[in-house]
Amino acid sequence: MGVAVHAGGWIVVLYGALNALPKDVLEAAQVDGASAWRTMWHVKLPMVRTYVAFVLISSFASGSQVFVEPTVLSTSAPGQISPTWSVNQLAYVYATQDGDFGKAAALSLAMLGVGVLAAWIVITRTRMYATHSPTHGE
């Protein structure tokens, strides 16, 4: 359900990024004899890396916030899906049913930490904020 909801946004972002690539750069790669695969890997992907990083970070963020989907599915199949199926649901149960706000807050902060760490890894690995284009040998 989550993939179906967000895939359209990913497609629009990446399609727009690929359409905005300078045609002269792509033609130069073709004139130099680069195959479609080499053009994608060595020309297009480095030029759209910030958009790929954005899609990865937003996908991870939305994927780690699973709450609505199991809740909706549990109404159509009672007893089949646990009310604590996702981490968000578990934090919700701690806060609302158990009254243990400390556990709910700790779980929420742990999820925040994992999300920030994952975003930091994507940003550093993709060099999302690099001010110059990558070259071989860096």
C-alpha positions in Angstrom: 0.0 0.0 0.0 2.8 2.4 0.9 4.7 1.8 -2.3 1.6 2.3 -4.4 0.8 5.6 -2.6 4.3 7.1 -3.0 5.5 5.6 -6.3 3.8 8.3 -8.3 5.7 11.0 -6.5 9.0 9.1 -7.0 8.3 8.8 -10.7 7.5 12.4 -11.1 10.6 13.6 -9.3 13.0 11.2 -11.2 11.3 11.7 -14.5 11.6 15.5 -14.2 15.2 15.2 -13.1 16.1 13.0 -16.1 14.2 15.3 -18.5 16.1 18.3 -17.2 19.5 16.8 -18.1 21.4 18.8 -20.7 21.0 17.3 -24.1 24.5 18.3 -25.2 26.0 16.2 -22.4 24.0 13.2 -23.4 24.9 13.7 -27.1 28.6 14.0 -26.2 28.4 10.6 -24.4 26.8 9.1 -27.4 29.4 10.6 -29.8 32.1 9.3 -27.5 30.7 5.8 -28.0 29.2 5.2 -24.6 26.6 2.5 -24.5 23.2 3.1 -22.9 24.3 1.4 -19.8 27.5 3.4 -19.5 25.6 6.6 -20.2 23.1 5.8 -17.4 25.8 4.7 -14.9 28.5 7.4 -15.6 26.5 10.4 -16.9 22.9 10.4 -15.9 23.1 8.8 -12.4 25.8 11.3 -11.2 23.8 14.2 -12.5 20.6 13.2 -10.8 22.1 11.9 -7.5 20.5 14.6 -5.4 17.1 13.6 -6.6 17.8 9.9 -6.0 19.0 10.8 -2.5 15.8 12.8 -1.9 13.7 9.9 -3.1 15.6 7.4 -0.9 15.4 9.6 2.2 11.7 10.4 1.8 11.0 6.7 1.0 12.7 5.6 4.2 10.9 8.2 6.2 7.5 7.3 4.9 8.2 3.6 5.1 9.2 3.8 8.7 5.9 5.5 9.6 3.7 2.6 8.9 0.5 3.1 11.0 -2.5 3.6 8.8 -2.1 0.6 6.6 -2.1 -2.1 9.3 -4.9 -0.3 11.1 -7.1 -0.2 8.0 -6.3 -3.8 7.2 -7.1 -4.9 10.7 -10.6 -3.6 10.4 -11.3 -5.7 7.4 -9.6 -8.8 8.9 -10.2 -8.7 12.6 -7.7 -10.7 14.6 -5.3 -11.2 11.7 -3.1 -8.2 12.3 -1.7 -7.4 15.7 -2.4 -3.9 17.0 1.3 -3.6 17.7 2.4 -4.8 14.2 4.5 -1.7 13.5 6.8 0.4 15.7 4.5 3.4 15.4 1.5 1.3 16.5 3.5 -0.1 19.5 4.3 3.5 20.6 0.7 4.4 20.2 -0.4 1.5 22.4 2.2 2.4 25.0 0.9 6.0 25.2 -2.8 5.5 24.9 -3.7 2.1 26.3 -0.8 1.5 28.8 -0.4 5.1 29.8 3.4 4.6 29.6 4.5 7.9 28.0 8.1 7.2 28.8 8.2 4.0 26.7 6.3 5.7 23.9 8.7 8.7 23.9 11.8 6.5 24.0 10.5 4.4 21.1 9.7 7.5 19.1 13.2 9.0 19.8 14.8 5.7 18.8 12.9 5.8 15.5 14.0 9.4 15.0 17.6 8.4 15.6 17.4 5.6 13.1 15.8 7.9 10.5 18.4 10.6 11.0 21.2 8.0 10.8 19.8 6.6 7.6 19.4 10.0 6.1 23.0 10.9 7.0 24.3 7.7 5.4 22.3 8.5 2.2 23.5 12.1 2.1 27.1 11.2 2.6 27.2 8.2 0.2 25.5 10.2 -2.6 27.4 13.4 -1.9 24.0 15.1 -2.0 25.3 18.5 -1.1 28.6 18.4 -3.1 29.2 21.7 -5.0 31.1 20.1 -7.9 30.5 17.2 -10.1 32.2 13.9 -9.2 35.2 12.8 -11.2 37.1 9.5 -11.3 39.9 9.4 -8.7 38.2 11.4 -6.0 
